Amino acid sequence: MMLRRLSLAGVLALSVTTSLFVGCDPPANHDGPADAAGDDDLLFRTTYGSGSGANPPVYGNTSALGEHAFNELDLTHAPHDGHVFQHVHLWDRARSAYAPDPLDAVWVDGAGEIHGSLGATQYSGGDFIRSRWTIDVLTPTGTLTRELYIHAHQYHPTEDYHGYTFSFPDDPAYGAHAVDPGRVRDLGATAGACTVAEDGSIEAIVLAGHHVDPVTSVVSARSDTMLIACLSGAMGKALKWGYRPQALGASAYQAAIRMVRADYCGDGVSWTEPGQAIDIKDEWPVHDWSNPAQFTETEAIWGPNGALCLGTPRLQDEFDYADITCPGGARPACSPGDTLATYQPAAMIWTRIRPN
């Protein structure tokens, strides 16, 4: 498999990490220099891929097992989304070899940490580094057995999430990365399963008990399911920014994914592109306005099914309100006095942009 080798320094040169909101979880990044002072607390919508409706959407997720897109596993070994999870072998550091017996059980807790057991012994956190996950990929022509590895694990206490780096063998039989082969990190014998995010990370946040439709972004409860949400995609960004279904519910997570992707119509189509700064206020509050003096233009007020009202689109140089065409008809226009209260009980998130 031919991989584009990315220089970490080169990736970091494209990224600006912000200071944190008080009590929140959102480092913000963008793919160019900060364009004004005072933007440090703003969230920059920067998932790789182009938006603008008719073009390929900004990615909802970026994980893949080579040429096969890959988001979720059913940990009971049932077929799910074209994959069957078989087993996990831990790396035995003392023997410098894989343990001969697979784990009896694997699960993810509410904090997004992977756990496993073998007999009476339980494992978690760093125990899973170098673990080998055997997965069957169900294709129209038969079953392919593939391996997934956990290359690294790090708990981020300030932002309160477990970051996992997943990888697959750098083997021509696996094919090129299904989502974005140009942004794959070469890890030597393996390649990153998640594409490279703006800050150089190839981490994912693991989510338990939820399914996200990869096309429509609809979120639903699904027991014994492990979602790998890459930080380079909207599913991972929404979790990192604090919109976690364990605390806020599946509808909040769904609304946040749509907000991150500028999915105004709620149909899975993105109307944005990298490098667009937004300011966010929500009902919980996970976030409140960071720069209300400059970010005065309402982009949208969001619910689980997209924009409840639409103001100035995020790509204001390319689109105006009339250009946003939705299958069910135009979204209501936001009025100057509209707030989250205007669209209750469905309203969850309100975004503003800086007017030209």
N, C-alpha and C positions, 0 to 999 in steps of 0.2 A: 504494500500500500504506500503510495507516494504521499508524504505529508509536507505541508508548508511549515517550515520551522519558524516560529515566532520568537523574536527577541523580547524577553521580559521587559528590558529597559525601554524598548520601542513601544510596547503596549502601554506601559505606565506613563510614557510621555504624552499619551493621548488622554489621560485621565486626571481629573481633579476630584479629590475626596473632600467632602464637606465636613464641617463640624456637626455634631449631633443635636437634634431637637431634645429639649428637656423631656425625659420620660418616654422617648420614642426610639424608633429603630431604623433611621433612614440615612445612611451615608448616601450622598448624591453624587453622581458622576456625569460628565459629559465628554464629548469627543473632540473638544477644541478648547482654546484658552477661555478663561472666564471673561465674559464680555462686559461686565460692569462690577464695580465694587458692591458689596452687600448681597451677593448671590450665594454666599456660603451655605445658607440653610435651605436653599431651594432644591427641589427634586428634579433631576435632569433625566428626561425620558430618552434612554439611549440604548435600546436593544438593537443589535445588528440586524440588517435587512431593511428593505425599503417599504414604505407604507403607501399612502396616497390612493387607497381604494382599489384602483384598477391594477396596481402593481402587486408583486408578491408581498404578503403581509409581514409586518414586524413579527418575529417569532414568538409564539406562545411558550414553546419550550425548545431546547436545542439538543437534547440527549439522543444518542444513537449507539447501536452496536454495529459499527461499521456501516454498511449500506442499508441497515434496517433501523428506521426510527423507533425509539424506545422510550416510554414514559413510566410505565407502571408494572408492578409484579403482584400477582395474587400469591400470598405467602402460604396458602394451603395447598399449593401445587395445582390448582385448577387453571385451565386455559383462560387467558385474559388478554385482550388487545393483541392477539397474535403471538403470545409468548406463554411458555410454561416454565415456571421456576422449579428447578430440580433440587439443588442442595447448595450448601456453603461449606467449604473447608477453610479453617483458620490456618494461618502460618505459625508453625511451631518454632519460635526463636531459638530455643535450646537445641533443637535438632537441625535448624536451618533447612527445614523441609515442611511440606504441608502435612497437617495432621491426617492420619490414615482414615479416621472416621469423620463423616460430615456432622454438622450440628443437628440435634434432634428437632429444634424449633428456632425460628427467627421471628422477631417482632420489632415494632417501632413504638416508642412511648410518645406521650403527648408533647414532649419537648423536642421531638425530632431526633432522638438518639436511637441508634440501632442496638438491639440486644439479641443474645442467643443463648442457648443452653445445650450442654452435652452431658447427659446423666444429671447429677446433682450440681454440676459446675455451671455458673452463669458467666457470660462475657458481655462486654459493652465497650463503647468508646474506642480507645487505641487498640484494643484486642482485635479489632476488625481490619487494621492496616495490613495490607497484602492479602486479605482474604480473597478467595476465589469462588465466584458465584457461577454455577453451571445453569444455563438457560437454554431451553429449546425455542427456536424461532420457527413458527408455523408458516410455511409458504405454499403457494398453489401447487408447487411441484414436489413438496415433501418437507421433512423436518430437518432443520440445521441445528446442530448443537454448538453453542457459543459460550465463551467465558467472559465474565465481567469481573473486574478487580476493584477493590478500594485502595487507591494509591496513597491517600492521605486522609487524615481526620483532624479537625481543629475546632474546639469550642471557642466561640467569640463572646466573651462575657458582657461586653458593653452593649452589643446588639442582641445578645441572648439567642444565639442560634448555633447549631452544630453544622459545620461545613464539611462535606464529604467530597473528595475528588475521586470520581469513578473513571476507569479506563478499560480499554479492550486491547487485545494483542495487535501489535503492528505487523499484521500478516496479510499478504495479498488476498487470501481467501475471504477475508472479512469485507473487502471492498472499501471504497471511499466513504467518508462520513456522510450520512444520508441528509443532514440538514444544511451544513455549510462546510464543505471540505477545505475551504481556504482559510478557516479560522480554527484549525485543530492544533492543540499543543502536542508536540512530540515529546514523550516521556521516556524515550529509549526503547525498551522492549514493548512498550504499550503506548497508546494514544489516548488523549482525553476524550471521554464520552460526551462531555459538555463542551461546546465551543467557548472561545475566550471572551470573557466579559470586558467592559471598558477599562476596568482597573487591573486587568491582567489575570484575574481569577478564573479558574475553571471549576470552581466549587459548585455543589448543589446542596439544597436543603431538602431533607427527606420528610415527607408528610405522611402520616398514618391515617387510614380510615376514610380516604376521600378519592374520588375519581374526577378527573377533569377531562372533558371531551376535547381532544386535540384540535378539532375543527371549529366547534361552536363556542368553546370555553365555558360550557355549562358545568357547574360543580355540583356533585352529588355525593352523599354518604355511601361508602362501600367498605364493608368490614374486611379485615385481613388484607388490606391493600397497601402497598408502599409506592408512593409517588416520588420520583426523582425530579425535582424542580430546579433546573439550572439557573444560576444567577445571571446568565447571559440572556435569559428569556423572561417573559412577563410573569410566568407562574412563580419563578424564584424571586424576582424583584418584589412582587406583591407581598410575599412572605417576609422577605428581608425588611421591607418598609413597615412592617408591623401588622399587616392585614392577615391574621392567622385564624383559620376557621375553628380551631380548637377553642379560641377565646371569643370570637366575634360571630361565628356561624358561617356556613357555606355560602350564604347569599352575600355576605360582606367580602369574602375572598373573591367571589365571582365578579362583583362590582369593581373590585380593585384591579383584577386582571384586565377588565375592559377599559378601565381608566388608564392603566399603564400603556395599553396598546392603542389608545384613542379609537376604540371600537364603538363608535357612536351608535351604530345601528343595532348592536347586540347580535350580530350575525357572524362574528369571527373575523370580519374584515377590518384591517388596521388602516387608519388615515394619518399616520405620522411617519417620521423617519428619525434617524439618530440626531442627537444634539439639541433637542427642543426643551427649553426650561419651562417648568410649571410650578405653581405654588398650590398647596393643598390644605383644605380644611375638611374635617369630617365630623360625624355626629357623636363619636365615642368619648373624648377625642383622642385619636392616635396622633393626629397632626392638627395644628392651627396655622393661620397665615404666618409666614416668615418674613415677607417683604410686601406688605399691603400697599405701601406708598408707590411702588413701581409696578407691581403686578395687579393691575386694576381691571383688566378685561376678563369677564367671565368666559371661559371656554365651554364648560358644561357642568350640569349637576347630574350626578350619576346614581343609578340604581343597578340592581343585578342584571337587568336586561339592556343596559347601555345608557345613553343619554336621555334623561327625562326632559331636559331642555338643552338646546344647543345655542351657544352664542357665537363667538369668533373661533373658527377651527384653529387647532394648534399650528398647522402649517399655513399661517395667515397670508404669506406671500404667494401661496399656490392655490388656496381655496378660500371661498367665502361661504356663508351659510347655504346659499342656493346650490352649491356644488355637491353638498353631502347628500347623496341619493341613497335612500334606504328601501329595501324591498317592500315594506309595509307603508311607505309614504314618508314624507318629511317629518323629522322630529320637531316638536314645538320650539319656537324661538324663545330664548331666555329674555325676560324683560329686565330693565335696569334695577328694579327693586327686588328681584327674586333672590331668595336665600334657600338654605336647606329646608327651612320650615315651610316654604311655599309648596314643596312637593312631597311632604310627608303623607303617608308613612313610608313611601318607597325610597325617598332620598337618603343617600348614605355619604357621598363624597362630592365635594365642590372643588373644581379646579379653575385657576385663573392663569392668564398669560400676560406678558408685558406687551402693550400695544405698540405697533410700529410708529 
